[in-house]
Structure formats: structure tokens, C-alpha cells
Amino acid sequence: MAKKKTAEERRQRAAELKAQRLKEERRRKILTITGVVTAVVLVVGLIAFLVFMEVRSRSVSNVAEYDVSSYEHVETGQAVDYEQSPPVGGDHWSAWQNCGVYPEPVTPEFAVHSLEHGAVWINYAPDLPEDQVEQLVGMYSAGDYLVISPYEGEMEAPIVASSWGRQITAETADDEMLQRFVRLYERGTDVPEPGASCSGQVAETQAEVATLLSGQGAEGEQGTEGEGGADSEEGAEDQPVEEEE
């Protein structure tokens, strides 16, 4: 009788252990599923947050947009009457302004060609405080498609940034919309010549270019026809303004 009871107890104990093991396995599965779901929710949430921040960082308000109907090459030295000041596009000379920082104004007809290649042209008033100028200069790194220069023409604000067909104004260099504008449109792809170079051509300021062109004219040369005058970029290689030897 005692042996029968012991065997029954062993079976009961085995059943209890099995039930306990199954219970622990279910608990582990629930914890595993909960952990996976939590991780997925966190990852999805992080991705959504990053996407939101990226969209937010590229959301720019107060951007004026313009239709640029003509962007032909005109003879180097022939002034172009632009509708906007500073210009956002239009006819231009066959060479382009090298991207970079300039202490003096640059030639609009060259800078517009840079815009055509996807550059952003940041102009500032000549009397902009030095600390503001330094902040603008700090926005440029080697290889960037940025032209930064003072501008002596009329501007609606102390700082005006232009890309092809677009423009934004700013009172200070740390204006968040200005920063977003540069991030969004520098190396722009919705331009006539996306990916074209922004170096290897004109490094002179507007005053230096005027001197070069004036000197060529004084020698009886026909302007700089060898550099351009083409109606389009096809079939005509852009050449820089060459200094006299």
C-alpha cells in the first residue's frame, strides 16, 4: 500500500513539474514577444522621429520663388539687366564664379552661372557687423557649392541667399530659415545644370574682372569672345576670364 502511494506521489510530482515547466516556457515566450514588440516600437518610433526632424530641418518658410524663363550665354562683358536684386537666375556669361568666400562683391553674370550649377549665393550688406560676416564665412567648407560675398546693390534685408529661381532674406547670420535654405538648396538638382562644376573658372572679384575687361578693350581686343557668347552650354566649352600676361 505504501509503495502504491509513493508511485502516485511521483506521478503527481512529475505532473506538477511538467505544468510548472510549461508555465515558465509560456512566460518566457510572452517576455520574448513583449521584448521584440517593444524593440520594434522603439525602432519605428526612432525612425519616425528622425524622419520628422529631417523633414523639419528641410522645411523652409518665407522663400520667394521666381520663374527663370531665359538662361542663355551672352557675350562676356555685356551687362545683364536682372529682375531681382541680387539675381536668382537668367542670362549669364560663359564662365562661372568659383564657389568660395570673397571679401569684395563678385560679378553677377558669373555668379548666376554658378547658381545654374546648383550653388547658393549668399550676399550681405557691406556694413553688416563683422561678427555676422564671420558667421556667414563659417558656413563655408572647401568643396561646398556656396558663394559668399558682400553686395552693393539694393537688397530687402542685410542678408539675402539665392539659389536658382529662389531667394530668402535674413536679418542675422544665425537665422534658422537661412540655415535650412542652404542645407536644402546647396548642390540643388532642380537647376539647368545639376552636378556641373563650381570651381576652376573665375576667382576674381567684380572690380578685378572690370579691370581685366577694360584692359583687354584698351588693347583693341574684341572683348572675350573666345570665352563664350554661345547660346547654350552645348558645343561651347566654358573658359575663365584670363589675366593679361
C-alpha positions as CSV (number, residue, x, y, z in Angstrom):
1,M,0.0,0.0,0.0
2,A,2.9,2.3,0.9
3,K,4.6,1.6,-2.4
4,K,1.4,2.4,-4.4
5,K,1.1,5.7,-2.7
6,T,4.7,6.6,-3.4
7,A,4.3,5.9,-7.1
8,E,1.2,8.1,-7.1
9,E,3.1,10.8,-5.5
10,R,5.9,10.5,-8.0
11,R,3.4,10.8,-10.9
12,Q,1.7,13.8,-9.3
13,R,5.1,15.4,-8.7
14,A,6.1,14.8,-12.3
15,A,2.8,16.3,-13.4
16,E,3.4,19.4,-11.2
17,L,6.9,19.8,-12.6
18,K,5.7,19.5,-16.2
19,A,3.0,22.1,-15.5
20,Q,5.5,24.4,-13.9
21,R,7.9,24.0,-16.9
22,L,5.1,24.7,-19.4
23,K,4.1,27.7,-17.4
24,E,7.7,29.0,-17.3
25,E,8.0,28.4,-21.1
26,R,4.9,30.4,-21.7
27,R,6.2,33.1,-19.5
28,R,9.5,33.2,-21.4
29,K,7.6,33.3,-24.7
30,I,5.5,36.2,-23.5
31,L,8.5,38.1,-22.3
32,T,10.3,37.4,-25.6
33,I,7.4,38.6,-27.6
34,T,6.9,41.6,-25.4
35,G,10.6,42.5,-25.8
36,V,10.5,42.1,-29.5
37,V,7.4,44.3,-29.8
38,T,8.9,46.9,-27.5
39,A,12.1,47.0,-29.6
40,V,10.1,47.3,-32.8
41,V,8.0,50.1,-31.4
42,L,11.2,51.9,-30.2
43,V,12.9,51.4,-33.6
44,V,9.8,52.6,-35.5
45,G,9.4,55.5,-33.1
46,L,13.1,56.5,-33.5
47,I,12.9,56.3,-37.3
48,A,9.7,58.3,-37.3
49,F,11.4,60.9,-35.1
50,L,14.4,61.1,-37.3
51,V,12.3,61.4,-40.4
52,F,10.3,64.2,-38.7
53,M,13.5,66.0,-37.7
54,E,14.9,65.7,-41.2
55,V,11.7,67.0,-42.8
56,R,11.6,69.8,-40.2
57,S,15.2,70.7,-40.8
58,R,14.4,71.0,-44.5
59,S,11.2,72.8,-44.2
60,V,11.8,76.4,-45.1
61,S,9.3,79.2,-44.9
62,N,9.3,82.7,-46.4
63,V,11.1,81.6,-49.6
64,A,10.3,83.7,-52.7
65,E,10.2,81.7,-55.9
66,Y,10.6,83.1,-59.4
67,D,10.2,81.8,-62.9
68,V,13.5,82.0,-64.8
69,S,12.5,82.0,-68.4
70,S,15.8,82.6,-70.1
71,Y,19.3,81.5,-69.2
72,E,21.4,81.9,-72.4
73,H,25.0,82.8,-72.6
74,V,25.7,86.4,-73.6
75,E,29.0,87.9,-74.6
76,T,31.4,88.3,-71.7
77,G,31.4,92.0,-70.8
78,Q,27.8,92.5,-71.8
79,A,25.8,93.6,-68.7
80,V,22.6,91.7,-68.0
81,D,19.6,93.6,-66.5
82,Y,18.3,91.2,-63.9
83,E,14.8,91.4,-62.5
84,Q,15.8,90.6,-58.9
85,S,18.5,92.1,-56.8
86,P,20.5,90.1,-56.1
87,P,19.6,87.9,-59.2
88,V,18.2,84.4,-58.8
89,G,18.9,83.3,-62.4
90,G,18.8,84.5,-66.0
91,D,21.2,85.1,-68.9
92,H,24.8,85.0,-67.9
93,W,28.4,84.9,-69.1
94,S,30.0,81.6,-70.3
95,A,32.4,81.2,-67.3
96,W,31.2,80.8,-63.7
97,Q,32.3,82.2,-60.4
98,N,34.3,79.8,-58.3
99,C,32.4,78.8,-55.2
100,G,34.1,80.2,-52.1
101,V,34.2,83.3,-49.8
102,Y,35.0,86.7,-51.3
103,P,35.8,89.9,-49.3
104,E,34.5,92.1,-52.2
105,P,31.5,91.9,-54.5
106,V,31.6,89.4,-57.3
107,T,30.3,89.7,-60.9
108,P,26.6,88.9,-61.0
109,E,26.8,87.4,-64.5
110,F,29.4,84.9,-63.3
111,A,27.6,84.2,-60.0
112,V,24.4,83.5,-61.8
113,H,26.2,80.8,-63.8
114,S,27.2,79.3,-60.5
115,L,23.6,79.2,-59.5
116,E,22.9,77.3,-62.7
117,H,25.2,74.6,-61.5
118,G,23.4,74.3,-58.1
119,A,25.2,76.8,-56.0
120,V,23.7,79.0,-53.3
121,W,24.9,82.6,-53.4
122,I,24.8,84.4,-50.0
123,N,25.0,88.1,-50.3
124,Y,25.3,90.5,-47.4
125,A,25.3,94.3,-46.9
126,P,28.8,95.9,-46.9
127,D,28.0,97.4,-43.4
128,L,27.0,94.0,-41.9
129,P,28.7,93.7,-38.5
130,E,31.9,91.8,-38.5
131,D,30.7,89.1,-36.2
132,Q,27.8,88.4,-38.6
133,V,30.2,88.3,-41.5
134,E,32.3,85.8,-39.7
135,Q,29.3,83.6,-39.0
136,L,28.4,83.6,-42.7
137,V,32.0,82.8,-43.7
138,G,31.9,79.9,-41.2
139,M,29.1,78.3,-43.2
140,Y,31.5,77.5,-46.0
141,S,33.7,74.5,-46.1
142,A,36.0,73.5,-49.0
143,G,34.1,71.9,-51.7
144,D,30.7,73.4,-50.8
145,Y,28.6,74.9,-53.5
146,L,28.4,78.3,-51.8
147,V,29.4,81.7,-53.0
148,I,29.6,84.2,-50.1
149,S,30.2,87.9,-50.8
150,P,29.1,91.4,-50.0
151,Y,26.6,93.1,-52.3
152,E,26.5,96.8,-53.1
153,G,23.1,96.7,-54.9
154,E,19.7,97.0,-53.4
155,M,18.6,94.2,-51.0
156,E,15.5,93.7,-49.0
157,A,17.5,92.7,-45.9
158,P,21.0,92.7,-44.6
159,I,21.5,89.1,-45.8
160,V,20.0,87.6,-49.0
161,A,20.6,84.0,-50.1
162,S,19.7,82.9,-53.6
163,S,19.5,79.6,-55.4
164,W,18.3,79.1,-59.0
165,G,14.8,80.6,-59.0
166,R,14.6,81.0,-55.2
167,Q,15.5,83.6,-52.6
168,I,15.3,84.1,-48.9
169,T,16.1,87.1,-46.7
170,A,17.5,87.2,-43.2
171,E,18.4,89.8,-40.6
172,T,21.1,87.8,-39.0
173,A,23.5,85.0,-40.0
174,D,22.1,82.6,-37.4
175,D,18.6,82.8,-38.8
176,E,17.2,79.2,-38.8
177,M,15.4,79.6,-42.1
178,L,18.7,80.8,-43.7
179,Q,20.5,77.8,-42.4
180,R,17.7,75.5,-43.7
181,F,17.7,77.2,-47.1
182,V,21.4,76.5,-47.5
183,R,21.0,72.9,-46.4
184,L,18.1,72.3,-48.8
185,Y,19.3,74.0,-52.0
186,E,23.1,73.8,-51.9
187,R,24.0,71.5,-54.7
188,G,20.4,71.8,-56.0
189,T,19.2,69.3,-58.5
190,D,16.3,71.2,-59.9
191,V,18.6,73.6,-61.8
192,P,19.5,73.7,-65.5
193,E,22.9,72.0,-65.0
194,P,22.9,69.9,-61.8
195,G,26.2,68.5,-60.8
196,A,28.3,70.8,-63.0
197,S,31.5,72.2,-61.5
198,C,31.7,75.2,-59.2
199,S,35.5,75.6,-59.4
200,G,38.3,76.0,-61.9
201,Q,37.0,79.2,-63.5
202,V,36.7,82.8,-62.2
203,A,38.3,83.6,-58.9
204,E,38.4,87.4,-59.3
205,T,36.1,89.9,-57.7
206,Q,33.9,92.2,-59.7
207,A,36.4,95.1,-59.6
208,E,39.2,92.8,-60.7
209,V,37.1,91.5,-63.6
210,A,36.2,95.0,-64.7
211,T,39.9,95.9,-64.7
212,L,40.7,92.9,-66.8
213,L,37.9,93.6,-69.3
214,S,38.9,97.2,-69.5
215,G,42.5,96.4,-70.2
216,Q,41.5,94.0,-73.0
217,G,39.3,96.6,-74.6
218,A,42.1,99.1,-74.4
219,E,44.4,96.8,-76.4
220,G,41.8,96.6,-79.2
221,E,40.7,93.0,-78.4
222,Q,37.2,92.0,-79.1
223,G,36.1,91.6,-75.5
224,T,36.5,88.0,-74.5
225,E,34.7,86.3,-77.3
226,G,36.9,83.2,-77.0
227,E,35.3,82.6,-73.6
228,G,31.7,82.4,-74.6
229,G,29.0,84.2,-76.4
230,A,27.4,80.8,-77.0
231,D,23.6,80.4,-76.9
232,S,23.9,77.3,-74.8
233,E,26.4,75.2,-73.0
234,E,26.4,72.5,-75.7
235,G,29.1,72.9,-78.3
236,A,30.9,75.6,-76.4
237,E,33.4,75.0,-73.6
238,D,33.3,77.4,-70.7
239,Q,36.5,79.3,-70.2
240,P,37.6,81.5,-67.3
241,V,38.5,85.2,-67.6
242,E,42.2,85.2,-68.4
243,E,44.5,87.8,-67.0
244,E,46.9,89.6,-69.2
245,E,50.5,88.4,-69.2
